Amino acid sequence: MTPRTISELLSQDIVIPEVDIKGWVRTFRANRFIALNDGSTLNNIQCVVDFENFDETLLKRITTGAAIHIKGALVESQGKGQNVEIQVSTLTILGDSDPETYPIQPKKHSFEFLRDNAHLRTRTNTFSAVMRLRSALSFAIHKYFNDNGFYYMHAPIITGSDAEGAGEMFKVTNLDAKNPPLNDEGNIDYTKDFFGKETNLTVSGQLEAETYAMSLGKVYTFGPTFRAENSNTSRHLAEFWMIEPEVAFMDLAGNMDLAEAFMKSVVTYVLENNREDLEFLDKRLQDEDKSKPQAERNDMSLIEKLNFVTDNNFKRVSYTEAIDILRNSKPNKKKKFKYLINEWGIDLQSEHERFLVEKHFKCPVILFDYPANIKAFYMRLNDDDKTVRAMDILFPGIGEIVGGAQREERLDVLKERMAAINIPEEDLWWYLDLRKFGTAVHSGFGLGFERLVMFVTGMSNIRDVIPFPRTPQNAEF
């Protein structure tokens, strides 16, 4: 079959009399050598022009960023740096690119500059590699669930419930913002709104996924979620993607088994199928580390971190045991932690999670049985009435990456938990129905997709692993 992409062309080791390729010019030097890229690979293919046989006006239009169509012979390269090259016979300019105004020049650009030009940043090696890996991870996720008997469920994006009880949600309304209808108490009358009630963009598809798990057995959602948290940190987005499997008749131990197998599977997939992009990003990180003080450098290279996940069994540790380890650790005793561990019941910080993974156990860690008062209302209460059957997976360099739990299947206990945090039963009547009609043990977890892409690519800012980031004061593109 005739190669159709530059990636396919570069894998050839035979002369092909005529190839036909389209792409964007990365560089054009000596009026002779075009470096062409079509997004299928990090590597450019060298296209050699015999400038004496081409019109000078045409040659002047071969500028960085221009889209061109080339036909010619694929031959063994005469120069260094590539095995094959194209001897150009015909060249057509498909789209010009003004060299004076084209932002993505063949030089190093800051990530801040590239965020301002997010519509063009995938023409750089770093961002093309990141986005190919994002695509591969997405496929690997669907493949794992499909291969293991899960059904893909599309959870609603517009919802009347707050799954997390956080209250940081975007309202969905078509009421007149300047003159909304009011009820007798003087409050906005949402019965006059489009849906007849107050609605928001979803923060999670979990509750709806539970309903499907309790009839289809094994389901998962993978879709956009939204949080109106006014945070400008490198780890927060207002719009992000979540993967949330839910499984009937599965307890906490089964949930931990599923999450570990799932994470190993998707990481293994990109190690096997996206090596070129991973090695490029690995080198980028190592070069970046050289300019940092020794104390701030990464202990493991990017690919070592990924192998750390696939090659090690995940250590399972109760929250209580983890607190004892952290309380008695050297960093805590010597006050090296920013947040000191003094008492049971506090929420762990990233520095604590990373210590457990990177220093103490030296493998990925699953913490379980968390204090009830720092976890969500729907998590199954343990017999001690203090802890819930929650679990978090901790990875090197990033800390928590997966959060899940066995769900509370007992109607009376769930009602008590909801009442304690003022969630009206009428808001979640359908969720309570699951506990009335054929209730059973069931479990699930959530994985923020962008957190996974950050881990796999080594990117340190979440804005750089999603095509068009949505953050406070920013909805460009």
N, C-alpha and C positions, 0 to 999 in steps of 0.2 A: 504494500500500500504506500502511496506517495505521502511523505511526511507533510503534515498540515500546520504544525506549530514549530516555533524555534526550539522548544524543548525536544521535540522529535528529531529535528534536523541535527542538533548537536549530538544526538546519540548514534548517528550514522557513522559507519566506518568504510563506506563504499562511495565511489563517485556516482553521482546521479546527474545525467545530462541536463535535465531541466527541473528546477524547483520553482515554486510560486509562493511568495510569502508577503505578508503585510505586517506592519508594526510602526513603532514610533522611534524616531532618531534620538539616541542618547548623546552621541557625539559624531562629528564629521571632521576628520583631520587630514591635512596635506592634500586637500581637494581630491582625496582618493579612498580613504577608509571610513566606511560608515559602521558605527556600532548600533545595531538594531535590536529592539526588544518588543515583544508582543504580550508580556505579562504571564506567559506560561512557565517562565523560569527566571531565576536571578540573572542568569548569564545572557549576555548579548551575543548575537552572531555577527561576525565581521563580514561586511559586504564590500568587495573591492571594485571600484569604478575606474575604468580606463577613461580618464577625464578628456583625453583628446577626441574621443568618439561621442561625447555628450555636449549638448549646448551649454554654454557658460551661464546663460540666464537660468536654466534648470538647476545647475549645480549650486547657484547662489541661494536657491530655495530649500536646499537640504540643510535645515537648521535644527538645533535641539528642540524636541517636542513636535516636530512636523510628522504627520502620518504619511507613510509612503508605501507603494506597492512595487515589489522587486521580483523580476524573473531572471534566472541565470543558472549556471551549472554549480552544483555542490562538489567541491574538490578538496583535496588534502591541502591544509593551510601551509603557506610558505614561511609564515612568521611564528613567533612564540605566543603562547597564551591560549591557543585554540587548536583543536585537531582538524577542524574543517572550516571552510569559508565559502562564500558565494562569489563567483565571478559574474558580475552583473552584466546582463545583456540588454534588459529594458528596465526603465525606472519611471514611475509615475508618481507625482505629488498628489496625494488624496486630500490633504489639509495642511495649509501653511501654518507656521508658528513664528510669530514676530520675536526675534532674539532680544529685542530691546525691552519687551514687556513680559515675556514668558517667565514665571516665577521660579520654576524648578530647573535651575542651572546645574551643570555637572560640577558641583562643589558641595561641601558639607553645610547643611541647613540645620538650624535648631528645631527641636520638636515644637516649640511655641510658634515659630514661624510656619511650620508645616500644618499645625492645627488651624491657623488662619487661612490656609490654602488646602483644606481637607479634601476638596474636590479634585485636587491634582497630586496629593501626597503619595498615592499608591504608585506613582511613576518613579518613586525612589526605591532602592533595594530593600531598605528596612521595612517600609510599609507594605510593599508587595509581598514580602516574606510573611509578615504578620497576618495579612488578610488571607493569604493562601492557607496558612495554618488554621486560622479561624474557620475557614470553609471546611478543611479536612476534619477538624474537631467536631463540627456540626454533623458531618456525615457519619463520623465514628460513633457519635451518641445515638443517632437514629439506628445505625447498624446494630449496635449492642442490644438495644431494646427489641428491635425486630427479630434478631436471632434468638432472643430469650423469651419470646412469647408475650411481649407487652403490646398493648394497643395504644396508638397515639391519639390523644384527646386534645381538642382545641378548647381551652378554658375561655370564658368570656373576658373581654378586655374592659367592658363597662360593668360595674358591679354595685350592688347596694350594701355590701358587707365589707368590713375591714378585717381581713384574716389575721393580721398581726396585732390588732388593737392599738396601733401606733398613732393613728389620727393624722399622719402626714400624707394626705392623699390629695390628688388633683380632682376638683369638682368637674362634673360633666353636666352642663345645663344649656338650655336655649332660652332661658328667661331674659327679659330686658335688663341689662346690667344697671342702667340709669333709673329704671322705674319698675322694679320687680313687684309682683303681687304680694300683698301682706295678709296674714291671717288675723283673727280677732285679737291675738296677743301682740301683734305688731311685728312678728317674725316673718321671714320669707315663706310664702306658701308654696311648698314644693309639690303639692297635689296638682298645681297648675303647670308644672314643668312637663317636659316631653314624656318622661317615664312615669310621671305621677308620684314620684318620691325622690328623695335626695340620692344622687348616684355619683360615683367616682371612677377614676381609672384604677384598675386592679393593682394591688401590691403583691399578689400571689394567686396562683391557680389551684393551690393545695386543697381548699375546702371542696371545691367543685370536683377535683380529681378523686377525692375520697368517695363521692357519690357514685362515680363510675367504677371505682375499684370494688365497691360493694355489690356490683352486678356482673362486671366483666372480669374480675379477678386481679389482673395486672395491667395497669395503665400508666401513662406518663404524659405530662404536658411539657412543651418547650415553646415558650412564647414571650412576648414583651411584657414587662411589668414596670410600674411607675411609682416613684416616691418623691413627695414634695418636701424633701429635707433640704433646708437652706445650708448646704455644705459644699465647700469648694476644695475639699481635700483630694488627694491623688487617688482615693479609693472609692469615691462616690459619684454616681450618675443619677440624673432624674429619670432617665429611661434606660432600662437594661433588660437582659434576657435571663429567664430562669428555666432550669430543668427540674421537674418535680415528679418523680415516680411515686405511685401509691399501690400497695399490694395487700389484698385481703388474706386473712389467716396467717399473717406473718408477724412474728414478735420482734422484740428489739434485737435479739441475737441474729435473726434472719436479716434484719435491716442492715446490720453492720456487715454481714457477709455480702449482701447485695452491693452496698456502697463501695466496699473494698474491691470486689470483682469488677464493678463498673469503672471505677477510676483507673485501675490497672489496665483495663481493656482500651480505654480511649487514649491513654498516654502511650501504650504499646503501638497503637495504630499509627500515630504520627512519627514515632521513632522508626517504624518500618517503612513508612510511605512518604515522609517529608524530610528526609535526612539532609538534603542540600540546604533547605531553608533553616533548619535547626542549627546546622554547622555554621552558617553565616551569622545567625543571631548569637550563637555561642561565642564566636570570635569577636563580635561587636562588644559583647559584655566583658570579655577578657581584656580587650583594649581599653574599655572604659575604666575597668578596675585599676589598671596600671597608673592612672592619674589620681587615684584616691590614696589617702593614708592607709597603712597596713590594717589598722583596726576596722576600717570601713569596707574592706574588700570581702567579696563572697568567699565562703569556705569551700563551696563546690561550684564547678562550672555548670552551665545550663544543662548540658546533656548528662552530666553526673547527677544533677538533681532529679531529672526525669528517670534515670536508671535507679536512683534511690527509691523511687515510688514503685517501679515495676519489680525490682529484685528483692524487696524486703516484705516480710509479713507485717501487717499493721498491728502494733502493740495496743491491746485493749486495757484501759486503766479507768477506774472509777474517779469521778470528780474528787471525792474525799481523799483517795490515795494521792491524787495529783497535788492537792492542796498541801498535804503533809510533805511531799517531796519538795515542793516549791518553798514552803516555809523554812525547811531545813537546808535549803541550797546555799552555796557560797554567795551567789549574787544577792540573795535576799538578806543573809546575815551581814554581809559587808555593805549593804545599802547601795548596791550597783543597779538594782531594778529601779526604774522610774516610779513604778507603782509597787510598793512593798506589800507582801502577803502577810497579813496579820491575823486574819480570821476566816473561818469557814463561811461560805455563803456569798462571797463577792464574785463578780463577773471577771473572768480572766482576760488579760490584755494580750496583745500580739507578742510582746516580749516574753511573757510566761509560756505561751504556747510554743514559741520557737525554742525556748530553753529545753522544754520536755522532748521535742523532736530532735533538735540538732546536738544538744549537749548530753542530756541524761539517757534517753533510750536509743538514740542514733538510728531511728527508723520512724516512718509515719506512725502517728498515734491516733487512736479513737478514744476520746473521753466519753463516759456515759454516767447516767444517774446524777444529773445536775440538781441543784436546789430548785424547788418548785417556784420560788418567788422571783427567779430571774429568767424563767422560761414561759412559753405561751400557754394559754388556758387549755388548749386541746391536747396537751401531752399527758400520757397515762400516769396517774399518781401512784407512787409505790406504796407498799404497806406501811412504811415508816411515817407516812403523811408529811414528809419533809422534802423528799426528792421525787423527780419524775423520770420516766424512761426515755430520756433524751440522749442524743449522741452527736458529737461533733468530730469531724476528721481534721487533723492538723498536719500540715505539710511544711517542709523546710522553706525558709525564706519568706513565707506568707502567713503562716499561722492557720487559723480556721479557714477551710475551703468548702466543707460540706456541713450542713446542719440538718438533723432529722430526729425522729422520735417514733415510738409506738404511740398510737393515738388513743385517747380516752374513749373506750367503748361502752362504759357504764353510764346510763342516762342520768341517774341521780347525782353521781360525782361530777359529771360534766356540767349539769345545771348549777351545782354549788360553785364550781370554778368560774362560770360565767357571771353569776350573781356577785361574786367577790370583786370582780373588776368592772361591774356595771355594764355588762353586755346584755341588752334586753332579749329575752327568749324569742319574742316575735320577729326579731331581725334575722335569726338563724333557725327558724322553725323547721326548715327543710333539712338542716344539718342534724338537728335533734331527732328527726324522724328516722335517720339511719340507725339510731340507738333504740328505736321502738320496734322496727320491723326487720328482724333477722340480724341483730347486732353480732359482731364477732371481732376478735383481735385483728387489728390491721395496722400497718406502719408505712412510713415513707420518709423521704428526705428532699432537701432542696440544694441545688448547686447554682450559684450565680455564674452564668456562662462567661462573663467578662473576667471574673476572678480566675477561672480556669485558663482562659487565653493569656492572661498576664503571667500565670505560673509557667505555662508551656513556652511562651516567647521570651520571658525575662524582661518584658517591658515594665517599667516602674510606675507608670501613670495610666489609670484606667481609661482616660480620654484617648489613648493611643492604640486601643485594641477594639474599638467600635468604629464603624465607618464615619458616623456624624454624631459626635457626643452632644448630649443635652444636659446642660448644667445651669446653675443659677445665672441669670442674665445672659444666657447664650442658647439660642435656638437657630443658629445660622445654618444655611444650606437646606 
